[in-house]
Amino acid sequence: MLDGPGILAALRACGVTHVVWIPDSLTGTWEPSLSTAQDLMLVRACREGEAIGVAVGLWLGGARPIVVMQCTGLFEAGDALRNAVHDLGVPLFLVIGIRSWHAQQQGKTTDNCPVFTTPILDAWKIPHTFVETQAELAEAYQLAGASGRPGCALLAE
């Protein structure tokens, strides 16, 4: 699984300038690495829909932001995301942690977040892939960038 130094290395390799995020139990462990990076700005948002809007503004200003959130935040940010990628054509890249993914796959949880995450991304026509390493994250980011379309890296918790 990606740790703080690994995520920072992957983002640097991709030329990401800003991480707009609402950390969760998984991605929050990255904060020491991200908050001390001199070449990457960590932007904390209050709500996930706000994070999308901030990232769009950064992109319009010439930056290369990504948005990091948990799957429940994806649900909250739906209209902002739809508007950004489909109405405005902004090629946002998201990193989304899917809580309880492994437990759900084993039938050991009633948490329905894993059930809805990928179908929602499919419905919004946002290409996504599960990643476990910094190389996989960088590849997903570069593929999305090369297509000029949005993209999403999923982290199974």
Buried (B, 14 or more C-beta within 10 A) or exposed (E): EBEBEBBBBBBBBBEBBBBBBBBBEBBBBBBEBBEEBEEBBBBEBEBBBBBBBBBBEBBEEEBBBBBBBBBBBBBBBBEBBBBBBEEEEBBBBBBBBBBBBEBBEEEEBEBEBBEBBBEBBEEBEBBBBBBEEBEBBBBBBBEBBEEEBBBBBBBBB
